[in-house]
Amino acid sequence: MNLRNSIDRPTLIASSFIVVILLAGTLYTIVTQGTATFIEPTYLLQQIKIAAFLGIVAAGMMMVILLGHIDLSVPWTIAATAMLATAVGGAWAVPVGLAVGLAVGLANGLGVAFLRVPAMIFTLGVNAVLRGLMVMLTGGFAPQSNATPLMVWLATGHPLGIANSVIVWVLISAALVFMLTRTPLGRYIYATGNREAATYLSGINTRLVLIGGFVICSLSASLSGLLIAGYTSKAFQAMGDAYLLPAIAAVVVGGTNILGGQGRYTGTVVGTILIVLLQSVLSVAQMPEAGRQVIYGLVIIVMLLVYGRSSTLRG
Amino acid sequence: MNNLRLRLSQNLGLWLGVLLFAILYTLYSTLHPKGWTVDVFVQNSNESFALIMVSMAQTVPVITGGIDLSVGPMMTLVNCLASVLVSGSPGAIVLGIVACLAAGALAGFVNGCIVVFGRIQPIIVTLATGAIYIGLSLFLRPSPGGKVDDNLSWVTTNALAEMDNTYHWFPNGAPAWFSTTIGKLPMPIILIVLIVLLVWLPFRNTVTGRGCYAIGSAEGAAYMSGLQIWRSKLAAYTVGGLFAAFGGLYLALQTGSGNADIPQAGAYTLNSIAAVVVGGTSLFGGTGGAVGSIFGALVLRAISFCFRVFDSNGPLGFLANPLLQPIFEGVILLLAVSLGAARVFRIKNRLTLFS
C-alpha cells in the first residue's frame, strides 16, 4: 500500500492543522515567555499521555458512528465503571469495571438492534439509568474508595519509557485497525453503516453486528474509565461528562461520516490529538473558558466545511 | 367517524403523551396536600415553562429529519442576554425583550445557514455552534448575576390577576368576573397558549412549515415536487431558535438573573430530545408537532413532581427516597421511549425496519 492510499484528505488536513496549532502556540510562548514549550518532547509526550484517555473513548465511539448510530451513554459508563471498580477494589476491580462496560454495551445493542429505538434516545435513557444506579449505590456523595495499584500502574506507570496508558491506546488501536481492515466483522460494520437492508439481504446478521459495535464502544469507555480513575487515583460523579462531545468531535474531525459507513481509523487518532492539543494550547495561552468554547466550536465547523460536506440533493 | 379515527391514529403518540401526563398529574395533585389549587398550578407551570419551550424548539428541526443539540446553549445565551438587557425604563424593557428574541432567532438562523449552505450534518453543526453559544454566554456572564425587571418578573411567574395588581389595568379595581375566572389562570400557561396560537400554528400552516414535514418524510420527493428545501430548513432552525429564546427569556424572569451554566444547558438539550420523543414526534422526521412536545415535557416534569409528594410512611413510601429518584426517572424515561418499539412486533416485512 503506498502512502497516498493510506493517508486520506481529512487526515492530511487535520494533521496540517495540528502543525499550525503547535506553530501558533510556539510563536505565542516565544513572544510572551521566550520559551518554545509546545515543541519540547516532554510537553508533547505529556499531551499524548492525556490524549490516550480521550483516544480510547473516541476509538469505541468510532465503531458506533461507523454503524450509523451514536452512543450518548459514554459519560456514565465511564463514571459507573470507575466508581464500581474502586468500590470493589482488589484484584476484581478491573474485571468488574470491564463487566460494567460489557453489560452497558449489551443493553444499548439490544435496544437498538432488537427494539429498533433510535440510538440517540435509547443510549440517553441508559445514561440516565446508570446515573440513577450510581446515585443509589453511593448515596449521592463522592465515593471514598481509591483506585487500585493496578489501575494506577496502568494509567501512570512507565516501565518501557512511555506511559502505560499510551501503550494501552496503541494496542487497542492496532486491534481495531486489524478488526476493521482484516476481519469479516470490520467489513460487516462498514457494510451495515452504508446500507443495513442490503447487508441483511446479503445474509449477514446485522443485529449481531450492531450489538458488537455497541459492546466495543462501551468496553472502550470502561477501559478509559479505569485509566482515568487510575490517573486521578479516585472516581467521582461527573468524571465522564468531559469526554462525550470531544470524543464525537474527534471522530468526525477525523473524517468519519456521522451517517455511518465511511471513515478511517487514522483519522480518529489525528482528530483526538488535534482536539487535545487545541484545548491544551488555548489553556496555556490563558484564553478564558468563553473564548476556548467559541474557538473549539469554530474549529469543528471550519474543518468540516473544508472536507465534511455532503453532496447536493438531486432527487 | 372515519375522519375522527384517522386523526386519532395519526396523532397516537400525542394522545399517549396527553394520557400519560393526565395520569401522572392527577396522581400528583391527589397526593399533594394543597393539590388542585391555583398556587400549585402556578408553581408547576413556572417550573415547566423553560423545558416546554426548549422541547418545542427541538421539535421543529426534528420534524425535518434533523436535530438541534444547541437548544440548551441557545436558551442559556438568551438567558444571559436578558439579564443584561431586560431592565430599566419600560421602553428599554420592551427593546430588551425584542433584542433577546431576535438573538435567539439569529442563533437558530446561523445553525440553519450552516446546515443548508455548508451541507454539514445537523448533529455536528449544532454540537459545534452549541459550544460557540455557550462561549458567548460566558462572555456575557462570566459569573451568575445580572438584573431583570422585578415587576415583569412577578407578573410573568404568577396568576393573571397579578397583572392587574401590578400594572393597574382596571382603574376601579378588578371586576369580579375577572378575578374569579380568568384572573386565576397562571401566566406561563397563557403565554404557552399564545405562543402556540401566534407562532407555531401559523408557521405549521404555511407552505414553508408544511415543507418541513415533507422534507422529514422524504427529502428527495420533496425536492422533486418543487418545494424550496433550503427555505423550509432555514425556517425550521430559525423558529427553533425563537422558541429557545422564549425559554431563555422566561428562565431569566423566573430566576431574576443570568447564569451561563454548562451542565444545565446540556441537561435541557437532552431532556428536550426525550420530551420530543415522548410527545409523539419521530426522531426520523416527518411526523408529530410542537403541541405533542409540550405534553412530552410536561410528562417529564410531572414524573419529578410526583416523587416530591409520596408519603414516606405510605404504601409507596420507598419511592419517597430522594436517592432512588434518579433511577426511577431514568427507568421511566427508558420505558417511555421504548414504547415505540411496539411497531417491531407488528411489521409484516422486516426490511421496513432498516430505514
Interface residues (C-beta under 8 A of the other chain):
Chain A: I70 L72 G111 F114 L115 R116 V117 P118 M120 I121 F122 L124 G125 V126 N127 A128 V129 L130 R131 G132 L133 V135 M136 G139 G140 R195 E196 A197 Y200 L201 T206 A238 D241 L245 I248 A249 V252 I258 L259 P288 E289 A290 G291 R292 Q293 V294 I295 Y296 G297 L298 I300 I301 L304 L305 G308 R309 S310 S311 T312 L313 R314 G315
Chain B: I67 I114 G118 R119 I120 Q121 I123 I124 V125 L127 A128 T129 G130 A131 I132 I134 G135 L136 S137 L138 F139 P142 E219 G220 Y223 M224 I229 P263 G266 L270 I273 A274 V277 L283 F284 P322 L323 L324 Q325 P326 I327 F328 E329 G330 V331 L333 L334 V337 S338 G340 A341 R343 V344 R350 L351 L353 F354 S355
